[in-house]
């Protein structure tokens, strides 16, 4: 299972992620689709410990 709770990331004055939460049950196959600049890469970098969050 993957669980993200209240994830926030700021780059100075710019808020890239604003309190996002989601759960992916074990065995589920999901797609992470959003427009460009929506925070997909930032979310995945935080989930894989390449970058620390500001909160969450």
N, C-alpha and C positions, 0 to 999 in steps of 0.2 A: 504494500500500500504506500502511496505517496500522499502526504498531507502537508499543505502549506497554509499557515494561519497568519493573517494580519501582516503581510509582507509589505514593507515600505522601503524605497530607496530614493535618496536625493543626490543630485549632482549639483552642489551649490544651491542656487535658487530654483533649479529645475527639478521637479518631482517626477521621476521615471515610473515608479510603482507607488500606488496610493492605496495601501491597506487591502491588498488582494488576498483571497482565501479560496482554496479548492481542495478536493480530495479525489484521488484516482484509486479505485479499488484494485486489489491484487488480481492480476490476470487480464485487466482491461487494456485495450489498445486504443490510444487517443491521438488526436492531432491537435497541435498547438497553433491555431491559425488566428491571426490578427493583422490589421493594416501595418504598414511600415511605421516604425517609431512607437509602437504600442507597448514595448517592454518585453518582448519574447526572449531576446538574447540576455537581457539583464536578469530576468527571472531564472532562466536556465543556468546562468553563471552563479547566481546565489545558491540555487538548489544543489549545484555540484561543488560548492565551496571554493570557487575561483575568486569570489568577491563577497565581502560581508554586507549584510543588509543594514539599514539604519534602524529598523524595527522589524519584529516578526521572527 
